[in-house]
Amino acid sequence: MWDRLRFYTRFVWRCVVLQRWDLLIYGVAVTDRCNLSCRGCDVSNTGRPDMTWGQLVDVMRNAWNRGFRELYFTGGEPMLWRCEERTLEDAIAAAKRTGFFHVHVYTNGTLGLDTSADLVWVSMDGLPGTFELRRGDHFNQVERAIREGRHLKAAIIYTIDRNTASGIEPFLRWVDETGFPVLGVMFYFHTPYYGRDELFLTADERSPIIDRLLGCIRAGLPIINSRAGLLALKAGDWTRRIPTAHVVDIDGEYVCCRASDAVCADCGYAACTEITESLRLRPSALLGMARYW
């Protein structure tokens, strides 16, 4: 605990007072393989090889030695990763032994949530009738995994696009009324990693949707996004690329995400606004991050 307190005291001092971005969050894309074919995603099933165990251990140790202290695993679908007899659970255990403060996993939820990660982020984009427009007919499978899973901390990522925007309020009410065992729902916007497509919403189209999300927060619905983070997303007033976060895959390391710089203007990755607003010491962002950090 004291190591974490010392680290974060120094981190906040350098970022907030000295205005120097220190390293903090490291993402590891362990595989491009995925068992789904979601609309709007071209990073899965590219044919590139998985990381080997040796590569994985090396990148984590290197990240730790450079100053990163928070780590997440992503893909593809990270639950598919294997290297001989080792699985993602071995990678999570290695990350904790290395000393990372928290280890998160981003998953589609179809392979279960039996993991020792500190938090699992599960992709769910609406109720049946909306969910399958982006991810296929897997809603019941994902719901069952969350309800029956032994994992104590899970949260939802809901990606808003032209097809899923209408399902926001019904989904939030369903989460609330059915006692869905998650911390809440983090909303992202579809980001045009591969060019603007039929799912893309412009800034003007996003704005009234963000107003709806702010209304849902006022109504007490289970949204993880903070008011400050949503307002920054609406105004476009946040840092692109965030130097404090890096991600690595089989081909190399990237600042913030693996997309080209041309995508940054249309980024919908709301976690970035939460980081930015937390470092601006916005109370709602700090309180929101405390729920899942």
Secondary structure as GFF3:
##gff-version 3
##sequence-region A 1 293
A	DSSP	alpha_helix	2	12	.	.	.	ID=ss1
A	DSSP	pi_helix	13	17	.	.	.	ID=ss2
A	DSSP	beta_strand	25	29	.	.	.	ID=ss3
A	DSSP	alpha_helix	53	66	.	.	.	ID=ss4
A	DSSP	beta_strand	70	74	.	.	.	ID=ss5
A	DSSP	three_ten_helix	78	80	.	.	.	ID=ss6
A	DSSP	beta_strand	82	83	.	.	.	ID=ss7
A	DSSP	beta_strand	86	87	.	.	.	ID=ss8
A	DSSP	alpha_helix	88	98	.	.	.	ID=ss9
A	DSSP	beta_strand	102	107	.	.	.	ID=ss10
A	DSSP	beta_strand	119	123	.	.	.	ID=ss11
A	DSSP	alpha_helix	131	135	.	.	.	ID=ss12
A	DSSP	alpha_helix	139	148	.	.	.	ID=ss13
A	DSSP	beta_strand	154	160	.	.	.	ID=ss14
A	DSSP	three_ten_helix	165	167	.	.	.	ID=ss15
A	DSSP	alpha_helix	168	177	.	.	.	ID=ss16
A	DSSP	beta_strand	185	189	.	.	.	ID=ss17
A	DSSP	alpha_helix	203	218	.	.	.	ID=ss18
A	DSSP	alpha_helix	227	235	.	.	.	ID=ss19
A	DSSP	beta_strand	245	249	.	.	.	ID=ss20
A	DSSP	beta_strand	252	255	.	.	.	ID=ss21
A	DSSP	three_ten_helix	261	266	.	.	.	ID=ss22
A	DSSP	alpha_helix	270	279	.	.	.	ID=ss23
A	DSSP	alpha_helix	283	292	.	.	.	ID=ss24
###
